[in-house]
Amino acid sequence: MDTFQAIKTRRSSRSFEDQPIPEKVISEINEAIMHSPSGSNAQESHFVIVQDKKQIHRVKRFAPGVSGNPTAIVVLCSNKQEALVRGGQDTKEVLRFINLGIVASFIILVAQSHGVGNCPARSFHQQSVKEILELPAEVEPELLISLGYPDQKPRPKTIKPVTEVISHEKYSG
Ligand SMILES: Cc1cc2nc3c(=O)[nH]c(=O)nc-3n(C[C@H](O)[C@H](O)[C@H](O)COP(=O)(O)O)c2cc1C
């Protein structure tokens, strides 16, 4: 599946089959993470890929935003100290979150291109997940992405009219 197909077919998946994700897909997700851009090339993000069933269960207990039983959860984390040192104040305050958003898209599109369902989740208890993953004090978990083979078709979704979302040359909302 090419990138545009992956973008067009992507929907959040919240119910998964009990089927492992091939090592090749995990390996491509690793590569996607490592090749993602970051402001000033600060690379202040950290990622924990959780595949152990017990560890997934522990994370899920504190993550109401993670639905179903995903086969893996990627935890996208940010190190604000490293952001300040390597990128400066703007990286610490803003860019590190933009960086995570970009890498989240990369992860989702790699998964989608292999038919692996995915769903970002921000609804989780940060401190509890931090403790479960034994993150150092300066590293915060900011977003979870669940992965697994979907066992349901997504429900139809409402999309705003394009003219409300995209303008050309100047704002025309
Ligand atoms: C930053 C972010 C956080 C999200 N957090 C959650 C969440 O905690 N729980 C959840 O079920 N979905 C979550 N979602 C998924 C959105 O609900 C979903 O993307 C949206 O409804 C559009 O549906 P679609 O992804 O199928 O296009 C999140 C999405 C984004 C981008």
The ligand as a Gaussian input file, in Angstrom:
#p B3LYP/6-31G(d) Opt

LIG

0 1
 C       -4.001000      13.349000      19.752000
 C       -5.121000      12.345000      19.709000
 C       -5.606000      11.784000      20.883000
 C       -6.601000      10.814000      20.831000
 N       -7.004000      10.231000      21.989000
 C       -7.942000       9.253000      21.934000
 C       -8.326000       8.571000      23.128000
 O       -7.830000       8.849000      24.225000
 N       -9.256000       7.595000      23.021000
 C       -9.798000       7.238000      21.802000
 O      -10.634000       6.333000      21.760000
 N       -9.444000       7.866000      20.662000
 C       -8.529000       8.855000      20.702000
 N       -8.141000       9.475000      19.545000
 C       -8.720000       9.053000      18.264000
 C       -9.768000      10.061000      17.757000
 O      -10.933000       9.930000      18.533000
 C      -10.016000       9.789000      16.270000
 O       -8.849000      10.029000      15.556000
 C      -11.143000      10.676000      15.718000
 O      -12.384000      10.370000      16.303000
 C      -11.279000      10.551000      14.205000
 O      -11.559000       9.210000      13.840000
 P      -10.580000       8.407000      12.863000
 O       -9.224000       8.334000      13.536000
 O      -11.194000       7.051000      12.676000
 O      -10.468000       9.183000      11.589000
 C       -7.160000      10.441000      19.582000
 C       -6.682000      11.013000      18.406000
 C       -5.674000      11.946000      18.457000
 C       -5.150000      12.516000      17.162000

